[in-house]
Amino acid sequence: MKDFYTLQTMPPEARGGVVVIGKFDGVHKGHQSVIETARAKADALAADIKQQKKHKTEPASIPLIVLIFDPHPRQFFDPNAPSLQLTRLTRRAQLLKSIGADFIIVLQFDEALANMAADDFISDILCRQLAVKAVCVGQDFRFGKARSGTTAQLKAKGKELGFELVLLDIVKPDIPNARPYSSTAIRAYLTQGDMQAAANMLGYFWRLEGVVEKGDGRGRQLNVPTANLAVTDYHLPRFGVYAIQAEQIEDKGNATSGRLFDGVANLGIRPSFDASQPKLEVHLFDFDGDLYGAMLCVSLIAFIRPEKKFDGTDALAKLTAQIAEDAARARQILASLDAVC
């Protein structure tokens, strides 16, 4: 089964289900609770249908559909703004399916969708194309042109067209004065370099993926070889040095695929070398192999220090000493952790 579909490519089995609508960027603990609620609703509807059947030899099946807007609407209206993305689409779909979604359907947020009237969204997409039995959305869900569609409108149209509306409560940690789980809050924590606070909302340490590219070879010259990943399509955390764990998630024909590695990484523009585009440079501890062209999943565990520039006649010696200090600190941090990627 594919990771995700469009309305044009979805299989017939994706019709007639319970639909959850949103961006689901990060698939954080709030999203996980939403999927759990929607999954329970789909299973309850299936049980009701089975109970009503005269012949009960075959169980009824109600699919759980997650309808994702991509790109982020704010990114569509301001394409030159820095990326807001926490999780690439394929990874998002994989995470959603791992917690109970049956089908992920991606709605391309383009000019046509941005200008679609709310009633048309309901009648065409939800009813004609998806034949929904129930729609699950948050209390403040808005949709349609200029965000004119409301949950009250969804409820009224549901009664008219034959689907149920399930309103989902805001989910937040069960501690006093806690912030609700949200992608916005997670981005704020990442910008501060507070990886633990972000992980508390996500349910896992924030990770990014990328194909290992050819670098300038400076790391190897310093006896610290690095795997270089382009990261321009992510919302970037605070620039600096991090303790990380990495997994090779795409087989390159060698024994490292699927293994976890501790390491240290620099995220940013490498001011000592006047780089212009941000990159993630990952040094894996106790690893000596070829990763060019491989796909790496890198979890950022803890922020160690901000980027800084080394110059002067002894710049190389200072940089080498700092790298050794960073690696030692990363090993110390990671020694107490279980596998996280």
Residue pairs with C-beta under 8 A, 6 or more apart in sequence:
2 9
3 90
3 93
3 94
3 97
3 104
4 68
4 89
4 90
4 93
4 104
4 105
4 106
5 11
5 14
5 103
5 104
5 105
5 106
6 105
6 106
6 107
6 108
7 105
7 107
7 125
7 129
7 130
10 103
10 105
11 103
13 63
13 102
13 103
14 63
14 65
14 102
14 103
14 105
14 130
15 129
15 130
15 131
16 62
16 63
16 131
16 132
16 133
17 42
17 62
17 63
17 64
17 65
17 102
17 103
17 130
17 132
17 133
18 38
18 41
18 42
18 45
18 62
18 63
18 64
18 65
18 132
18 133
18 134
18 135
18 136
18 166
19 65
19 66
19 67
19 126
19 130
19 132
19 134
19 135
19 136
20 34
20 35
20 38
20 64
20 65
20 66
20 67
20 101
20 135
20 136
20 137
21 67
21 69
21 135
21 136
21 137
21 141
21 143
22 31
22 34
22 66
22 67
22 68
22 69
22 137
22 138
22 141
23 68
23 69
23 70
23 72
23 183
24 31
24 66
24 68
24 92
24 96
25 72
25 84
25 85
25 86
25 87
25 92
25 183
26 86
26 87
26 92
26 183
26 186
26 201
26 202
26 206
27 87
27 92
27 95
27 96
27 99
27 202
28 181
28 182
28 183
28 186
28 201
28 202
28 203
29 171
29 173
29 181
29 201
29 202
29 203
30 170
30 171
30 172
30 180
30 181
30 182
30 201
31 96
31 181
32 99
32 203
33 171
33 181
34 136
34 138
34 168
34 171
35 64
35 66
35 96
35 99
35 100
35 101
36 99
36 100
37 136
37 166
37 168
38 64
38 100
38 136
38 166
39 64
39 100
39 101
41 134
41 136
41 166
42 62
42 63
42 64
42 134
43 62
45 62
45 133
45 134
46 59
46 60
46 61
46 62
47 60
49 60
49 62
50 56
50 59
50 60
53 60
62 133
63 102
63 103
64 100
64 101
64 102
64 103
65 101
65 102
65 103
65 104
65 105
65 130
65 132
66 96
66 101
66 103
66 104
66 105
67 105
67 107
67 130
68 89
68 92
68 93
68 104
68 105
68 106
68 107
69 107
69 109
69 113
70 89
70 106
70 107
70 108
70 109
71 85
71 109
72 84
72 85
72 109
73 109
73 114
74 81
74 84
75 81
75 83
75 84
75 85
76 109
76 110
76 114
77 114
82 235
82 236
83 232
83 233
83 234
83 235
83 236
84 183
84 187
84 235
85 233
85 234
85 235
86 183
86 186
86 187
86 190
86 206
86 234
86 235
87 95
88 209
88 233
88 234
89 106
91 209
92 104
93 104
96 104
97 104
105 130
107 113
107 125
114 145
115 145
116 124
116 144
116 145
117 144
117 145
117 148
118 143
118 144
118 145
118 148
118 149
118 150
118 153
119 144
119 149
119 153
119 157
120 144
121 143
121 144
121 149
122 149
122 153
122 154
122 157
122 161
123 157
123 161
126 132
126 135
126 163
127 161
127 162
127 163
132 163
133 163
133 164
134 163
134 164
134 165
134 166
135 154
135 158
135 163
135 164
135 165
135 166
136 166
136 168
137 151
137 154
137 165
137 166
137 167
137 168
138 167
138 168
138 170
139 151
139 167
139 168
139 169
139 170
141 150
141 151
141 154
142 148
142 149
142 150
143 149
151 165
151 167
154 165
155 165
158 164
158 165
170 180
171 180
171 181
172 178
172 179
172 180
172 181
173 179
173 181
173 200
179 185
181 201
182 201
185 201
186 198
186 201
186 202
186 206
187 235
189 195
189 197
189 198
189 201
190 198
190 206
190 235
190 236
190 237
190 238
191 237
191 238
192 238
193 237
193 238
193 240
193 303
194 303
195 205
195 206
195 237
195 242
195 300
195 301
195 302
195 303
196 302
198 205
198 206
199 205
199 206
204 299
204 340
205 245
205 299
205 300
205 301
205 340
205 341
206 237
206 299
206 300
207 297
207 298
207 299
207 300
207 341
208 229
208 231
208 234
208 280
208 297
208 298
208 300
209 229
209 249
209 295
209 296
209 297
209 298
210 229
210 230
210 231
210 280
210 295
210 296
210 298
211 229
211 230
211 293
211 294
211 295
211 296
212 227
212 228
212 229
212 291
212 292
212 293
212 294
212 295
212 296
213 228
213 229
213 230
213 292
214 228
214 292
215 226
215 228
215 279
215 281
216 273
218 273
219 225
219 226
219 281
219 283
220 226
222 316
222 319
222 320
222 323
224 283
224 323
224 327
225 283
225 288
226 266
226 281
226 282
226 283
227 246
227 281
227 282
227 283
227 284
227 291
227 294
227 296
228 279
228 280
228 281
228 282
229 279
229 280
229 281
229 282
229 296
229 298
230 277
230 279
231 267
231 278
231 279
231 280
232 277
232 278
236 267
236 278
237 267
237 300
237 303
238 303
238 306
239 267
239 268
239 269
239 278
239 306
239 307
240 266
240 267
240 268
240 303
240 304
240 305
240 306
240 307
241 264
241 265
241 266
241 267
241 303
241 304
241 305
241 306
241 307
241 326
241 330
242 264
242 265
242 266
242 267
242 300
242 301
242 302
242 303
242 304
242 330
243 262
243 263
243 264
243 300
243 301
243 302
243 304
243 329
243 330
243 333
243 334
244 262
244 263
244 264
244 265
244 282
244 298
244 299
244 300
244 301
244 330
245 260
245 261
245 262
245 263
245 298
245 299
245 301
245 334
245 337
245 339
245 340
245 341
246 260
246 261
246 263
246 282
246 284
246 296
246 297
246 298
246 299
246 341
247 258
247 259
247 260
247 261
247 296
247 297
247 341
248 256
248 257
248 258
248 259
248 291
248 294
248 295
248 296
248 297
249 257
249 258
249 295
249 296
249 297
250 257
250 294
250 295
251 257
252 290
252 291
252 293
252 294
254 289
254 290
256 287
256 289
256 291
257 294
260 339
260 341
261 284
261 285
261 286
261 287
262 284
262 285
262 330
262 331
262 334
263 282
263 283
263 284
263 285
263 287
263 330
264 282
264 283
264 285
264 304
264 323
264 326
264 327
264 329
264 330
265 280
265 281
265 282
265 283
265 298
265 300
266 280
266 281
266 307
267 278
267 279
267 280
267 281
267 300
268 278
268 279
268 307
269 275
269 276
269 277
269 278
269 279
269 307
270 279
270 281
270 307
271 307
271 308
271 309
272 309
272 310
272 311
272 315
272 319
280 298
282 296
282 298
283 327
285 327
285 330
285 331
297 341
298 341
299 340
299 341
301 333
301 334
301 337
301 340
302 330
302 333
304 326
304 329
304 330
304 333
305 326
308 322
310 316
310 318
310 319
310 322
312 318
